[in-house]
Amino acid sequence: MPILDPELRRELANRIRYYNELGIYDFYRREGSAAEPLVAEAELAVAVESTVADFGAAVRSAGSTPDEMTAKRILQIIPAVAERGALQVLAPKPEWSVTDPTDALRIIREDLGDCTRCRLHQQGRKQIVFGVGNPQAELMFVGEGPGADEDAQGEPFVGRAGQLLNNMIQAMGVRREDVYIANVVKCRPPGNRTPERDECDTCSPFLLRQISVIKPKAVVALGAVAAKNLLAINAPMSELRGRWYDFRPAGGDSSWSGTRLAVTYHPAFLLRDPRQKGEAWKDLQMVMKYLGLKPPQKIAQ
Ligand code: URA
């Protein structure tokens, strides 16, 4: 089995999911085509995803056992998944055993533990910065990774960039405590460097689980690192901004159709280049329109 580019595989999986949503399940594959293993892999990814989602829903609604059909599908899929060494995809997540998002987030935090999964744990982090806010938030912001202030206080966006993010949130007519804020990586990269690809890949499953639990109506990716990691698209900010993306992390609640994701500039970038604030405001206005938010009224003096 060739090693497949994860981005290509994800794009193919998205395409197949799209066809599935249109009711198309059978695909003609040219015999011996170079794309054949890739298509098979992507089909498998979609099958696994929907099976795992059904399994999660069954566990939540029935309390313990999935229905017979789902169990059969899991048994059919396991050998194919095992062959490709992708069994970890099937593991039900511990937070699926609870319905309350506060409990579910606590379980994810416990699962993260005193994380040593990537090198960031040895590079001077003081603590893990998990996330903060309303576990049932309609709006979620995702940044890159904690800086020095966040590392010291254990909360995302509490430094200078955080002050600007607070102003942005306030300008949207919501309070910081009403939204949820998290980062792609939960440990401070040394010297505030950009997190490496493997660090993001190791940590982002926890972010996706947070999103799946919170089920926000909209996610705002702050900056290119957050956008590229969430969307698995490698494009410049100029192309990423100004539009909505349908976004649904794999697995989890099959009754949740997903969220919409918008991209805007990172507040730290806006501190360096304040002329772009108008552009960021346009992005936020798109989000406000979707969520029915109005900027706070100025009180006449
Ligand atoms: N920058 C980020 O991306 N996240 C934080 O939490 C703080 C600064």
py3Dmol code that shows the C-alpha trace and the ligand (Angstrom):
import py3Dmol

protein = """\
ATOM      1  CA  MET A   1       0.000   0.000   0.000  1.00  0.00           C
ATOM      2  CA  PRO A   2       1.603   3.321  -1.022  1.00  0.00           C
ATOM      3  CA  ILE A   3       1.976   6.074   1.533  1.00  0.00           C
ATOM      4  CA  LEU A   4      -0.765   8.552   0.756  1.00  0.00           C
ATOM      5  CA  ASP A   5      -0.581  12.276   1.075  1.00  0.00           C
ATOM      6  CA  PRO A   6      -3.002  13.013   3.961  1.00  0.00           C
ATOM      7  CA  GLU A   7      -4.221  16.234   2.348  1.00  0.00           C
ATOM      8  CA  LEU A   8      -4.966  14.533  -0.934  1.00  0.00           C
ATOM      9  CA  ARG A   9      -6.691  11.715   0.900  1.00  0.00           C
ATOM     10  CA  ARG A  10      -8.760  14.199   2.865  1.00  0.00           C
ATOM     11  CA  GLU A  11      -9.768  16.053  -0.273  1.00  0.00           C
ATOM     12  CA  LEU A  12     -10.810  12.814  -1.903  1.00  0.00           C
ATOM     13  CA  ALA A  13     -12.714  11.805   1.207  1.00  0.00           C
ATOM     14  CA  ASN A  14     -14.515  15.155   1.126  1.00  0.00           C
ATOM     15  CA  ARG A  15     -15.409  14.628  -2.517  1.00  0.00           C
ATOM     16  CA  ILE A  16     -16.737  11.141  -1.853  1.00  0.00           C
ATOM     17  CA  ARG A  17     -18.727  12.419   1.141  1.00  0.00           C
ATOM     18  CA  TYR A  18     -20.203  15.081  -1.119  1.00  0.00           C
ATOM     19  CA  TYR A  19     -21.294  12.435  -3.641  1.00  0.00           C
ATOM     20  CA  ASN A  20     -22.679  10.291  -0.802  1.00  0.00           C
ATOM     21  CA  GLU A  21     -24.761  13.257   0.343  1.00  0.00           C
ATOM     22  CA  LEU A  22     -26.177  13.437  -3.176  1.00  0.00           C
ATOM     23  CA  GLY A  23     -27.101   9.767  -2.871  1.00  0.00           C
ATOM     24  CA  ILE A  24     -24.251   8.446  -5.039  1.00  0.00           C
ATOM     25  CA  TYR A  25     -22.412   5.549  -3.425  1.00  0.00           C
ATOM     26  CA  ASP A  26     -21.026   3.534  -6.309  1.00  0.00           C
ATOM     27  CA  PHE A  27     -18.055   4.781  -8.243  1.00  0.00           C
ATOM     28  CA  TYR A  28     -16.609   3.517 -11.447  1.00  0.00           C
ATOM     29  CA  ARG A  29     -12.920   2.920 -11.023  1.00  0.00           C
ATOM     30  CA  ARG A  30     -10.667   2.456 -14.001  1.00  0.00           C
ATOM     31  CA  GLU A  31      -8.846  -0.862 -13.603  1.00  0.00           C
ATOM     32  CA  GLY A  32      -5.228  -0.468 -12.667  1.00  0.00           C
ATOM     33  CA  SER A  33      -5.519   3.312 -12.499  1.00  0.00           C
ATOM     34  CA  ALA A  34      -2.841   5.037 -10.449  1.00  0.00           C
ATOM     35  CA  ALA A  35      -5.602   6.680  -8.420  1.00  0.00           C
ATOM     36  CA  GLU A  36      -7.212   3.362  -7.440  1.00  0.00           C
ATOM     37  CA  PRO A  37      -5.539   2.823  -4.051  1.00  0.00           C
ATOM     38  CA  LEU A  38      -6.102   6.458  -3.222  1.00  0.00           C
ATOM     39  CA  VAL A  39      -9.810   6.245  -3.999  1.00  0.00           C
ATOM     40  CA  ALA A  40     -10.107   3.019  -2.012  1.00  0.00           C
ATOM     41  CA  GLU A  41      -8.401   4.682   0.910  1.00  0.00           C
ATOM     42  CA  ALA A  42     -10.651   7.726   0.735  1.00  0.00           C
ATOM     43  CA  GLU A  43     -13.778   5.567   0.474  1.00  0.00           C
ATOM     44  CA  LEU A  44     -12.623   3.700   3.510  1.00  0.00           C
ATOM     45  CA  ALA A  45     -12.071   6.957   5.373  1.00  0.00           C
ATOM     46  CA  VAL A  46     -15.660   8.014   4.627  1.00  0.00           C
ATOM     47  CA  ALA A  47     -17.038   4.603   5.641  1.00  0.00           C
ATOM     48  CA  VAL A  48     -15.077   4.677   8.870  1.00  0.00           C
ATOM     49  CA  GLU A  49     -16.156   8.198   9.627  1.00  0.00           C
ATOM     50  CA  SER A  50     -19.863   7.527   9.187  1.00  0.00           C
ATOM     51  CA  THR A  51     -19.645   4.234  11.076  1.00  0.00           C
ATOM     52  CA  VAL A  52     -17.829   5.843  13.953  1.00  0.00           C
ATOM     53  CA  ALA A  53     -20.362   8.681  13.975  1.00  0.00           C
ATOM     54  CA  ASP A  54     -23.251   6.187  14.104  1.00  0.00           C
ATOM     55  CA  PHE A  55     -21.466   4.271  16.823  1.00  0.00           C
ATOM     56  CA  GLY A  56     -21.084   7.467  18.860  1.00  0.00           C
ATOM     57  CA  ALA A  57     -24.763   8.338  18.367  1.00  0.00           C
ATOM     58  CA  ALA A  58     -25.814   4.810  19.331  1.00  0.00           C
ATOM     59  CA  VAL A  59     -23.720   4.907  22.484  1.00  0.00           C
ATOM     60  CA  ARG A  60     -25.170   8.269  23.430  1.00  0.00           C
ATOM     61  CA  SER A  61     -28.806   7.392  22.748  1.00  0.00           C
ATOM     62  CA  ALA A  62     -28.869   3.751  23.903  1.00  0.00           C
ATOM     63  CA  GLY A  63     -26.535   4.346  26.819  1.00  0.00           C
ATOM     64  CA  SER A  64     -24.199   1.491  25.940  1.00  0.00           C
ATOM     65  CA  THR A  65     -24.421  -0.809  22.916  1.00  0.00           C
ATOM     66  CA  PRO A  66     -24.643   0.258  19.288  1.00  0.00           C
ATOM     67  CA  ASP A  67     -27.451  -1.267  17.220  1.00  0.00           C
ATOM     68  CA  GLU A  68     -26.882  -4.520  15.379  1.00  0.00           C
ATOM     69  CA  MET A  69     -26.473  -2.888  11.975  1.00  0.00           C
ATOM     70  CA  THR A  70     -23.784  -0.524  13.207  1.00  0.00           C
ATOM     71  CA  ALA A  71     -22.008  -3.346  15.032  1.00  0.00           C
ATOM     72  CA  LYS A  72     -22.051  -5.396  11.785  1.00  0.00           C
ATOM     73  CA  ARG A  73     -20.673  -2.489   9.784  1.00  0.00           C
ATOM     74  CA  ILE A  74     -17.893  -2.017  12.309  1.00  0.00           C
ATOM     75  CA  LEU A  75     -16.979  -5.702  12.073  1.00  0.00           C
ATOM     76  CA  GLN A  76     -16.943  -5.489   8.265  1.00  0.00           C
ATOM     77  CA  ILE A  77     -14.756  -2.422   8.256  1.00  0.00           C
ATOM     78  CA  ILE A  78     -12.232  -3.426  10.927  1.00  0.00           C
ATOM     79  CA  PRO A  79     -10.137  -5.824   8.758  1.00  0.00           C
ATOM     80  CA  ALA A  80      -9.829  -3.245   5.978  1.00  0.00           C
ATOM     81  CA  VAL A  81      -8.892  -0.530   8.425  1.00  0.00           C
ATOM     82  CA  ALA A  82      -6.438  -2.747  10.265  1.00  0.00           C
ATOM     83  CA  GLU A  83      -4.772  -3.636   6.983  1.00  0.00           C
ATOM     84  CA  ARG A  84      -4.072   0.037   6.441  1.00  0.00           C
ATOM     85  CA  GLY A  85      -2.890   0.565   9.989  1.00  0.00           C
ATOM     86  CA  ALA A  86      -5.633   3.086  10.667  1.00  0.00           C
ATOM     87  CA  LEU A  87      -7.338   1.388  13.593  1.00  0.00           C
ATOM     88  CA  GLN A  88      -6.966   4.374  15.870  1.00  0.00           C
ATOM     89  CA  VAL A  89      -9.670   6.123  13.825  1.00  0.00           C
ATOM     90  CA  LEU A  90     -12.186   3.621  15.110  1.00  0.00           C
ATOM     91  CA  ALA A  91     -11.528   4.103  18.795  1.00  0.00           C
ATOM     92  CA  PRO A  92     -14.654   5.655  20.329  1.00  0.00           C
ATOM     93  CA  LYS A  93     -13.815   8.812  22.203  1.00  0.00           C
ATOM     94  CA  PRO A  94     -14.269   8.769  25.991  1.00  0.00           C
ATOM     95  CA  GLU A  95     -16.315  11.979  25.942  1.00  0.00           C
ATOM     96  CA  TRP A  96     -19.016  10.216  23.904  1.00  0.00           C
ATOM     97  CA  SER A  97     -20.176   8.599  27.134  1.00  0.00           C
ATOM     98  CA  VAL A  98     -21.565  11.903  28.430  1.00  0.00           C
ATOM     99  CA  THR A  99     -24.071  14.394  27.076  1.00  0.00           C
ATOM    100  CA  ASP A 100     -23.144  17.492  29.051  1.00  0.00           C
ATOM    101  CA  PRO A 101     -20.519  19.492  27.098  1.00  0.00           C
ATOM    102  CA  THR A 102     -18.881  20.701  30.329  1.00  0.00           C
ATOM    103  CA  ASP A 103     -18.316  17.084  31.379  1.00  0.00           C
ATOM    104  CA  ALA A 104     -17.217  16.171  27.870  1.00  0.00           C
ATOM    105  CA  LEU A 105     -14.618  18.958  27.790  1.00  0.00           C
ATOM    106  CA  ARG A 106     -13.384  17.852  31.225  1.00  0.00           C
ATOM    107  CA  ILE A 107     -12.938  14.324  29.875  1.00  0.00           C
ATOM    108  CA  ILE A 108     -10.956  15.614  26.871  1.00  0.00           C
ATOM    109  CA  ARG A 109      -8.788  17.677  29.224  1.00  0.00           C
ATOM    110  CA  GLU A 110      -8.184  14.597  31.376  1.00  0.00           C
ATOM    111  CA  ASP A 111      -7.317  12.601  28.267  1.00  0.00           C
ATOM    112  CA  LEU A 112      -4.748  15.243  27.338  1.00  0.00           C
ATOM    113  CA  GLY A 113      -3.283  14.846  30.835  1.00  0.00           C
ATOM    114  CA  ASP A 114       0.203  16.170  31.453  1.00  0.00           C
ATOM    115  CA  CYS A 115       0.827  15.726  27.744  1.00  0.00           C
ATOM    116  CA  THR A 116       4.202  14.509  26.483  1.00  0.00           C
ATOM    117  CA  ARG A 117       3.004  13.570  22.990  1.00  0.00           C
ATOM    118  CA  CYS A 118       5.234  16.060  21.156  1.00  0.00           C
ATOM    119  CA  ARG A 119       8.520  17.827  21.791  1.00  0.00           C
ATOM    120  CA  LEU A 120       6.824  20.989  23.063  1.00  0.00           C
ATOM    121  CA  HIS A 121       6.510  19.435  26.507  1.00  0.00           C
ATOM    122  CA  GLN A 122      10.303  19.570  26.834  1.00  0.00           C
ATOM    123  CA  GLN A 123      10.752  23.044  25.467  1.00  0.00           C
ATOM    124  CA  GLY A 124       9.919  25.204  28.424  1.00  0.00           C
ATOM    125  CA  ARG A 125       6.152  25.115  28.608  1.00  0.00           C
ATOM    126  CA  LYS A 126       4.872  25.926  32.086  1.00  0.00           C
ATOM    127  CA  GLN A 127       1.444  24.458  31.591  1.00  0.00           C
ATOM    128  CA  ILE A 128      -1.041  23.215  29.042  1.00  0.00           C
ATOM    129  CA  VAL A 129      -3.417  25.894  27.797  1.00  0.00           C
ATOM    130  CA  PHE A 130      -6.549  23.934  27.011  1.00  0.00           C
ATOM    131  CA  GLY A 131      -9.221  26.487  26.168  1.00  0.00           C
ATOM    132  CA  VAL A 132     -11.648  28.824  27.849  1.00  0.00           C
ATOM    133  CA  GLY A 133     -15.237  29.937  27.566  1.00  0.00           C
ATOM    134  CA  ASN A 134     -18.766  28.729  27.208  1.00  0.00           C
ATOM    135  CA  PRO A 135     -18.920  24.964  26.501  1.00  0.00           C
ATOM    136  CA  GLN A 136     -22.115  25.626  24.522  1.00  0.00           C
ATOM    137  CA  ALA A 137     -20.831  28.662  22.673  1.00  0.00           C
ATOM    138  CA  GLU A 138     -22.321  29.507  19.294  1.00  0.00           C
ATOM    139  CA  LEU A 139     -19.074  31.166  18.326  1.00  0.00           C
ATOM    140  CA  MET A 140     -15.585  29.785  18.718  1.00  0.00           C
ATOM    141  CA  PHE A 141     -12.203  31.349  18.006  1.00  0.00           C
ATOM    142  CA  VAL A 142      -9.152  29.253  17.229  1.00  0.00           C
ATOM    143  CA  GLY A 143      -5.642  30.656  17.462  1.00  0.00           C
ATOM    144  CA  GLU A 144      -2.212  29.213  16.829  1.00  0.00           C
ATOM    145  CA  GLY A 145      -0.676  28.428  20.201  1.00  0.00           C
ATOM    146  CA  PRO A 146      -0.078  29.992  23.601  1.00  0.00           C
ATOM    147  CA  GLY A 147       2.441  32.787  24.045  1.00  0.00           C
ATOM    148  CA  ALA A 148       4.335  33.711  27.210  1.00  0.00           C
ATOM    149  CA  ASP A 149       1.342  35.313  28.967  1.00  0.00           C
ATOM    150  CA  GLU A 150      -0.961  32.435  28.116  1.00  0.00           C
ATOM    151  CA  ASP A 151       1.672  29.936  29.274  1.00  0.00           C
ATOM    152  CA  ALA A 152       1.970  31.788  32.575  1.00  0.00           C
ATOM    153  CA  GLN A 153      -1.783  32.133  33.147  1.00  0.00           C
ATOM    154  CA  GLY A 154      -3.047  28.895  31.579  1.00  0.00           C
ATOM    155  CA  GLU A 155      -5.623  30.710  29.452  1.00  0.00           C
ATOM    156  CA  PRO A 156      -5.606  31.469  25.712  1.00  0.00           C
ATOM    157  CA  PHE A 157      -5.368  35.036  24.433  1.00  0.00           C
ATOM    158  CA  VAL A 158      -4.673  36.923  27.652  1.00  0.00           C
ATOM    159  CA  GLY A 159      -1.667  38.950  26.417  1.00  0.00           C
ATOM    160  CA  ARG A 160      -1.602  41.900  23.989  1.00  0.00           C
ATOM    161  CA  ALA A 161      -3.092  39.897  21.138  1.00  0.00           C
ATOM    162  CA  GLY A 162      -5.730  38.732  23.595  1.00  0.00           C
ATOM    163  CA  GLN A 163      -6.638  42.326  24.445  1.00  0.00           C
ATOM    164  CA  LEU A 164      -7.211  43.005  20.774  1.00  0.00           C
ATOM    165  CA  LEU A 165      -9.216  39.790  20.419  1.00  0.00           C
ATOM    166  CA  ASN A 166     -11.347  40.931  23.376  1.00  0.00           C
ATOM    167  CA  ASN A 167     -12.008  44.209  21.572  1.00  0.00           C
ATOM    168  CA  MET A 168     -12.928  42.317  18.402  1.00  0.00           C
ATOM    169  CA  ILE A 169     -15.315  40.083  20.355  1.00  0.00           C
ATOM    170  CA  GLN A 170     -16.867  43.090  22.070  1.00  0.00           C
ATOM    171  CA  ALA A 171     -17.277  44.896  18.764  1.00  0.00           C
ATOM    172  CA  MET A 172     -19.258  41.902  17.528  1.00  0.00           C
ATOM    173  CA  GLY A 173     -21.750  42.443  20.335  1.00  0.00           C
ATOM    174  CA  VAL A 174     -20.799  39.409  22.429  1.00  0.00           C
ATOM    175  CA  ARG A 175     -18.863  38.901  25.635  1.00  0.00           C
ATOM    176  CA  ARG A 176     -15.655  36.912  25.940  1.00  0.00           C
ATOM    177  CA  GLU A 177     -17.342  34.542  28.382  1.00  0.00           C
ATOM    178  CA  ASP A 178     -20.052  33.757  25.786  1.00  0.00           C
ATOM    179  CA  VAL A 179     -17.607  32.417  23.191  1.00  0.00           C
ATOM    180  CA  TYR A 180     -15.072  29.608  23.378  1.00  0.00           C
ATOM    181  CA  ILE A 181     -11.390  30.227  22.659  1.00  0.00           C
ATOM    182  CA  ALA A 182      -8.760  27.574  21.971  1.00  0.00           C
ATOM    183  CA  ASN A 183      -5.568  27.037  20.028  1.00  0.00           C
ATOM    184  CA  VAL A 184      -4.242  24.494  17.547  1.00  0.00           C
ATOM    185  CA  VAL A 185      -1.372  23.603  19.898  1.00  0.00           C
ATOM    186  CA  LYS A 186      -1.892  23.661  23.638  1.00  0.00           C
ATOM    187  CA  CYS A 187       1.713  24.208  24.694  1.00  0.00           C
ATOM    188  CA  ARG A 188       3.818  27.303  24.122  1.00  0.00           C
ATOM    189  CA  PRO A 189       6.314  26.913  21.280  1.00  0.00           C
ATOM    190  CA  PRO A 190       9.687  28.243  22.468  1.00  0.00           C
ATOM    191  CA  GLY A 191      10.303  31.897  21.618  1.00  0.00           C
ATOM    192  CA  ASN A 192       6.769  32.053  20.191  1.00  0.00           C
ATOM    193  CA  ARG A 193       7.902  30.306  17.036  1.00  0.00           C
ATOM    194  CA  THR A 194       5.263  28.937  14.692  1.00  0.00           C
ATOM    195  CA  PRO A 195       4.262  25.415  15.729  1.00  0.00           C
ATOM    196  CA  GLU A 196       5.765  22.715  13.500  1.00  0.00           C
ATOM    197  CA  ARG A 197       3.592  20.547  11.301  1.00  0.00           C
ATOM    198  CA  ASP A 198       4.038  17.422  13.444  1.00  0.00           C
ATOM    199  CA  GLU A 199       3.250  19.371  16.627  1.00  0.00           C
ATOM    200  CA  CYS A 200       0.009  20.615  15.047  1.00  0.00           C
ATOM    201  CA  ASP A 201      -0.846  17.127  13.787  1.00  0.00           C
ATOM    202  CA  THR A 202      -0.319  15.677  17.256  1.00  0.00           C
ATOM    203  CA  CYS A 203      -2.325  18.315  19.084  1.00  0.00           C
ATOM    204  CA  SER A 204      -5.131  19.232  16.678  1.00  0.00           C
ATOM    205  CA  PRO A 205      -7.186  16.051  17.295  1.00  0.00           C
ATOM    206  CA  PHE A 206      -7.843  17.475  20.764  1.00  0.00           C
ATOM    207  CA  LEU A 207      -9.010  20.744  19.230  1.00  0.00           C
ATOM    208  CA  LEU A 208     -11.295  18.857  16.834  1.00  0.00           C
ATOM    209  CA  ARG A 209     -12.752  16.968  19.790  1.00  0.00           C
ATOM    210  CA  GLN A 210     -13.354  20.278  21.584  1.00  0.00           C
ATOM    211  CA  ILE A 211     -15.168  21.602  18.516  1.00  0.00           C
ATOM    212  CA  SER A 212     -17.227  18.401  18.221  1.00  0.00           C
ATOM    213  CA  VAL A 213     -18.358  18.762  21.824  1.00  0.00           C
ATOM    214  CA  ILE A 214     -19.093  22.495  21.726  1.00  0.00           C
ATOM    215  CA  LYS A 215     -20.768  22.297  18.312  1.00  0.00           C
ATOM    216  CA  PRO A 216     -20.533  26.033  17.681  1.00  0.00           C
ATOM    217  CA  LYS A 217     -22.542  27.555  14.855  1.00  0.00           C
ATOM    218  CA  ALA A 218     -19.417  29.322  13.643  1.00  0.00           C
ATOM    219  CA  VAL A 219     -15.691  28.918  14.103  1.00  0.00           C
ATOM    220  CA  VAL A 220     -13.338  31.790  13.347  1.00  0.00           C
ATOM    221  CA  ALA A 221      -9.816  30.664  12.519  1.00  0.00           C
ATOM    222  CA  LEU A 222      -7.388  33.381  13.586  1.00  0.00           C
ATOM    223  CA  GLY A 223      -4.506  33.449  11.139  1.00  0.00           C
ATOM    224  CA  ALA A 224      -3.024  31.091   8.629  1.00  0.00           C
ATOM    225  CA  VAL A 225      -1.808  28.416  11.061  1.00  0.00           C
ATOM    226  CA  ALA A 226      -5.287  27.880  12.498  1.00  0.00           C
ATOM    227  CA  ALA A 227      -6.941  28.053   9.075  1.00  0.00           C
ATOM    228  CA  LYS A 228      -4.522  25.696   7.353  1.00  0.00           C
ATOM    229  CA  ASN A 229      -4.674  23.161  10.149  1.00  0.00           C
ATOM    230  CA  LEU A 230      -8.434  23.153  10.465  1.00  0.00           C
ATOM    231  CA  LEU A 231      -9.107  23.109   6.741  1.00  0.00           C
ATOM    232  CA  ALA A 232      -6.067  21.127   5.616  1.00  0.00           C
ATOM    233  CA  ILE A 233      -5.664  23.662   2.821  1.00  0.00           C
ATOM    234  CA  ASN A 234      -2.344  25.207   2.002  1.00  0.00           C
ATOM    235  CA  ALA A 235      -3.283  28.624   0.657  1.00  0.00           C
ATOM    236  CA  PRO A 236      -2.351  32.233   1.408  1.00  0.00           C
ATOM    237  CA  MET A 237      -4.555  34.324   3.704  1.00  0.00           C
ATOM    238  CA  SER A 238      -5.741  36.345   0.710  1.00  0.00           C
ATOM    239  CA  GLU A 239      -7.389  33.199  -0.634  1.00  0.00           C
ATOM    240  CA  LEU A 240      -8.526  31.771   2.686  1.00  0.00           C
ATOM    241  CA  ARG A 241     -10.434  34.853   3.899  1.00  0.00           C
ATOM    242  CA  GLY A 242     -13.730  36.253   2.727  1.00  0.00           C
ATOM    243  CA  ARG A 243     -15.780  33.081   2.417  1.00  0.00           C
ATOM    244  CA  TRP A 244     -17.427  30.380   4.472  1.00  0.00           C
ATOM    245  CA  TYR A 245     -16.240  26.790   4.739  1.00  0.00           C
ATOM    246  CA  ASP A 246     -18.430  23.888   5.814  1.00  0.00           C
ATOM    247  CA  PHE A 247     -16.620  22.208   8.623  1.00  0.00           C
ATOM    248  CA  ARG A 248     -17.362  18.999  10.457  1.00  0.00           C
ATOM    249  CA  PRO A 249     -14.702  17.128  12.398  1.00  0.00           C
ATOM    250  CA  ALA A 250     -14.795  13.370  11.744  1.00  0.00           C
ATOM    251  CA  GLY A 251     -16.610  11.091  14.183  1.00  0.00           C
ATOM    252  CA  GLY A 252     -18.756  12.312  17.020  1.00  0.00           C
ATOM    253  CA  ASP A 253     -22.404  13.149  16.820  1.00  0.00           C
ATOM    254  CA  SER A 254     -23.931  12.101  13.502  1.00  0.00           C
ATOM    255  CA  SER A 255     -26.960  14.313  14.160  1.00  0.00           C
ATOM    256  CA  TRP A 256     -24.677  17.372  14.088  1.00  0.00           C
ATOM    257  CA  SER A 257     -24.365  18.617  10.543  1.00  0.00           C
ATOM    258  CA  GLY A 258     -21.276  20.623  11.391  1.00  0.00           C
ATOM    259  CA  THR A 259     -20.338  24.224  11.649  1.00  0.00           C
ATOM    260  CA  ARG A 260     -19.306  27.030   9.369  1.00  0.00           C
ATOM    261  CA  LEU A 261     -15.773  28.241   9.444  1.00  0.00           C
ATOM    262  CA  ALA A 262     -14.465  31.682   8.547  1.00  0.00           C
ATOM    263  CA  VAL A 263     -10.873  32.860   8.434  1.00  0.00           C
ATOM    264  CA  THR A 264      -9.560  36.221   9.564  1.00  0.00           C
ATOM    265  CA  TYR A 265      -6.251  37.779  10.468  1.00  0.00           C
ATOM    266  CA  HIS A 266      -4.547  36.826  13.709  1.00  0.00           C
ATOM    267  CA  PRO A 267      -4.764  39.659  16.271  1.00  0.00           C
ATOM    268  CA  ALA A 268      -0.962  39.585  16.659  1.00  0.00           C
ATOM    269  CA  PHE A 269      -0.689  40.310  12.926  1.00  0.00           C
ATOM    270  CA  LEU A 270      -3.204  43.158  13.290  1.00  0.00           C
ATOM    271  CA  LEU A 271      -1.041  44.630  16.079  1.00  0.00           C
ATOM    272  CA  ARG A 272       1.878  44.646  13.650  1.00  0.00           C
ATOM    273  CA  ASP A 273      -0.161  45.937  10.723  1.00  0.00           C
ATOM    274  CA  PRO A 274      -3.182  47.876  12.052  1.00  0.00           C
ATOM    275  CA  ARG A 275      -4.119  48.965   8.512  1.00  0.00           C
ATOM    276  CA  GLN A 276      -5.583  45.463   8.037  1.00  0.00           C
ATOM    277  CA  LYS A 277      -8.093  45.943  10.853  1.00  0.00           C
ATOM    278  CA  GLY A 278     -10.742  47.093   8.370  1.00  0.00           C
ATOM    279  CA  GLU A 279     -10.340  43.856   6.449  1.00  0.00           C
ATOM    280  CA  ALA A 280     -10.627  41.836   9.656  1.00  0.00           C
ATOM    281  CA  TRP A 281     -13.767  43.775  10.545  1.00  0.00           C
ATOM    282  CA  LYS A 282     -15.290  42.730   7.190  1.00  0.00           C
ATOM    283  CA  ASP A 283     -14.611  39.088   8.098  1.00  0.00           C
ATOM    284  CA  LEU A 284     -16.205  39.546  11.499  1.00  0.00           C
ATOM    285  CA  GLN A 285     -19.227  41.283   9.977  1.00  0.00           C
ATOM    286  CA  MET A 286     -19.777  38.226   7.777  1.00  0.00           C
ATOM    287  CA  VAL A 287     -19.814  36.110  10.943  1.00  0.00           C
ATOM    288  CA  MET A 288     -22.102  38.577  12.746  1.00  0.00           C
ATOM    289  CA  LYS A 289     -24.580  38.530   9.884  1.00  0.00           C
ATOM    290  CA  TYR A 290     -24.722  34.741   9.987  1.00  0.00           C
ATOM    291  CA  LEU A 291     -25.162  34.650  13.766  1.00  0.00           C
ATOM    292  CA  GLY A 292     -27.619  37.574  13.825  1.00  0.00           C
ATOM    293  CA  LEU A 293     -25.290  39.684  15.974  1.00  0.00           C
ATOM    294  CA  LYS A 294     -25.405  43.465  16.161  1.00  0.00           C
ATOM    295  CA  PRO A 295     -22.550  45.695  17.323  1.00  0.00           C
ATOM    296  CA  PRO A 296     -23.240  47.180  20.780  1.00  0.00           C
ATOM    297  CA  GLN A 297     -25.079  50.509  20.734  1.00  0.00           C
ATOM    298  CA  LYS A 298     -22.938  53.491  21.699  1.00  0.00           C
ATOM    299  CA  ILE A 299     -24.498  55.271  24.681  1.00  0.00           C
ATOM    300  CA  ALA A 300     -24.957  58.978  23.857  1.00  0.00           C
ATOM    301  CA  GLN A 301     -23.062  61.227  26.282  1.00  0.00           C
TER     302      GLN A 301
END
"""
ligand_1 = """\
8
URA
N -1.645 33.785 20.037
C -2.325 32.645 19.806
O -2.388 32.152 18.695
N -2.943 32.087 20.834
C -2.927 32.588 22.065
O -3.530 32.001 22.953
C -2.213 33.777 22.259
C -1.566 34.370 21.245
"""
view = py3Dmol.view(width=600, height=400)
view.addModel(protein, "pdb")
view.setStyle({"model": 0}, {"cartoon": {"style": "trace"}})
view.addModel(ligand_1, "xyz")
view.setStyle({"model": 1}, {"stick": {}})
view.zoomTo()
view.show()
